[in-house]
């Protein structure tokens, strides 16, 4: 892994862990998804509504390592305002980048690129993909509704 990517990975994770986007409970939300890693105990809940076909008021709350918290922060920041298909494609792009660099694209931005370093730490890959995996499951079940 090159030094630039190492630095980016560290910077993004530290920033999002310290000051995550939309880190709050919203128990009145229409949807609540639970992301739980049985191996390390990371546990986050995603809360959101759908208005005019778009994901709105997406927040998250819970606890876990810096990687899972930062990754979930990136997810909520980027999925707000997307329709289900856009969100699904974005989540799949993230997983592709995190797992094998396929689809690495300037349009995805440095935040997603930073998580391509996760594959260098196999024990942490699940931490980086935890909330994304749950969102994909939800979106795939609900995309035709």
Buried (B, 14 or more C-beta within 10 A) or exposed (E): EEEEBEEBBEEBBEBBBEEBBBBEEBEEBEBEBEBBBEEBEBBBBBBBBBEEEBBBBBBBBBEBBBBBBBBBBBBBBBBBEBBBEBBBEBBBBBBBBBBEEEEEEEEBEEBBBBBBBBBEEEEBBBBBBBBBBBBBEBBEEEEEE
